[in-house]
Amino acid sequence: MSEPRLTESLIQSLGEQLTPVRRLPSPWLRTLGWLLAVAAIAAWLLAHYGITHMLQRWSGQPDIALAGIGAVITAVCAAWAAFSLGVPGRPARWAWLPLPGLLLWIGASGVGCLRVWVAPATHIASLHEANDCLVFIISFSVPLSVLLIWLLRRACPLRPVLTAVMIGLASAAASASLLEICHAFDAAATDLMMHALAVAIVVAANAAMGGRLLQPALK
Amino acid sequence: MQHSLTIAGALGLDSVLPAWARIDPAVTDDTPTASESPERQRAAWMAAAQEGNKGAYERVLASSVPLIRTAARRQGVALDQVDDVVQETLLTVHRVRHTYDPSRSYDAWLSAIASRRAIDALRSHGRRGRHELHDERAVDLHPDVDDATAATEREQDARRLREAIATLPPGQREAIEQLGLKEHSLAEAAEHTGRQPGALKVNLHRALKALRTRFHGDP
């Protein structure tokens, strides 16, 4: 059979197999679905720990509040970018969207490193306490990443690794935002390092595993 | 123009789209009117196909072939491999047709899938090229030392065929094993492998072509 006839035969065969399909909801709608899950966890943490402690910390050190806002913006933008990259034809440059939020998050967190010199009496996180942050971020990132991958199961990410990086970033940023609710001490170099390490672990794990999980449509 | 209103258009994809819009689709019926560009017509056909309209689906696939060929050539796919990319892209389009959003550019959606399939084909060709032995070297390594009897010749032919089949890509090997060696019907093979009959037919054709080229040298 010649190639053009084979292509015609294939088109005919695909036409015979055609069934109606349910369209993929828009990236915004799926982002909203994922954020609802994050909001449910936040509501549970707030009910458990209360909001007073968090507000006191924020009014005392506004840079911590800025870092929290940066993490939330990063989570929303990275989740939207992940869903957007799951639709063929959407430009890959949307992967830059979380950058401004990320810079705000890193920049405002970095101000906490100066606190050792500016206010020596401030409670600085010990290595043990900072370890708790690492465990918290990774523990919350796992279910949030799984949920994102599940929400992307019908998508077709043509750049699976980049999409997985966005998933990791969204999950880690959302977990860091949730951590703000129950953070018992002020940001400092040790704590910031642990946060950065946790985010790096989550992003790298997603890039390594998520890239493979996200490709069923292309096999 | 529709695509200039989309985010993709706003981000500069417009520079690519008009070039495709100039290519006449390979269809004779339902020719777009002057007020409706070929791209918008394809978008409308795909939207109808998502609802289960078989006629619209076959038309959009047929009119997609020149666009896929253009995308494949742009990625540097050799002319003799372009039809493979066309067929792989059509199969992928069938699997992920639910990801197309009718409010966005169909051509950008299709081109992204075609480009990805073209890159996959280039990679796969590169991998096979590294693993295959050239004929002269294969003859040096495996000289016909015992071709005195017809039985031995037949045995050697069978071995060469088995070896050749083993070097085929997994999809083609599976198709030739199921349809050629085990003599299963298309329906039985589809049930065994979980693949679509159209995909099996394409893979069988490619496998036969590859084996013909290998043994007779004529593509």
Contacts between the chains, C-beta under 8 A, distances in Angstrom:
chain1	res1	chain2	res2	distance
A	1	B	205	6.0
A	3	B	83	3.9
A	4	B	83	7.8
A	6	B	83	7.4
A	6	B	87	7.0
A	6	B	201	7.7
A	6	B	202	6.7
A	6	B	205	5.6
A	7	B	65	6.4
A	7	B	83	6.6
A	7	B	86	5.9
A	7	B	87	6.2
A	7	B	90	7.3
A	8	B	62	7.9
A	9	B	198	7.9
A	9	B	201	7.0
A	10	B	87	5.7
A	10	B	90	5.8
A	10	B	91	7.5
A	10	B	198	5.2
A	10	B	201	7.2
A	10	B	202	5.9
A	11	B	58	5.6
A	11	B	61	4.6
A	11	B	62	5.9
A	11	B	90	6.6
A	12	B	58	6.9
A	13	B	196	7.7
A	13	B	197	6.4
A	13	B	198	3.6
A	13	B	201	7.0
A	14	B	57	7.3
A	14	B	58	8.0
A	14	B	61	6.5
A	14	B	90	6.5
A	14	B	91	7.6
A	14	B	94	4.8
A	14	B	198	5.6
A	15	B	54	4.9
A	15	B	57	5.3
A	15	B	58	4.3
A	15	B	61	7.5
A	16	B	54	7.6
A	17	B	94	7.3
A	17	B	196	6.4
A	17	B	198	7.0
A	18	B	49	6.6
A	18	B	52	6.3
A	18	B	54	5.2
A	18	B	57	5.1
A	19	B	52	6.3
A	20	B	50	6.9
A	20	B	51	5.5
A	20	B	52	3.7
A	21	B	50	5.3
A	21	B	97	5.9
A	21	B	98	3.9
A	22	B	98	6.2
A	23	B	50	6.2
A	23	B	98	5.7
A	23	B	100	7.7
A	23	B	101	7.1
A	24	B	98	5.6
A	24	B	99	5.0
A	24	B	101	7.5
A	26	B	101	7.1
A	86	B	99	7.5
A	87	B	99	5.5
A	87	B	101	6.8
A	87	B	109	7.7
A	88	B	96	7.0
A	88	B	99	6.2
A	88	B	100	7.9
A	88	B	109	5.0
A	88	B	110	7.9
A	88	B	112	4.1
A	88	B	113	5.0
A	88	B	116	7.7
A	89	B	8	6.5
A	89	B	104	6.7
A	89	B	105	6.5
A	89	B	108	3.9
A	89	B	109	3.8
A	89	B	110	7.7
A	89	B	111	7.1
A	89	B	112	4.5
A	90	B	7	7.8
A	90	B	8	6.9
A	90	B	112	8.0
A	91	B	7	7.9
A	91	B	8	6.2
A	91	B	11	5.3
A	91	B	13	6.9
A	93	B	11	6.8
A	154	B	98	6.6
A	154	B	99	7.5
A	155	B	99	6.3
A	156	B	92	7.9
A	156	B	96	4.1
A	156	B	99	4.9
A	156	B	113	7.5
A	158	B	112	5.7
A	158	B	113	7.1
A	158	B	116	4.6
A	217	B	92	7.3
A	217	B	95	5.5
A	217	B	96	5.0
A	218	B	92	6.8
A	218	B	116	7.2
A	218	B	120	7.8
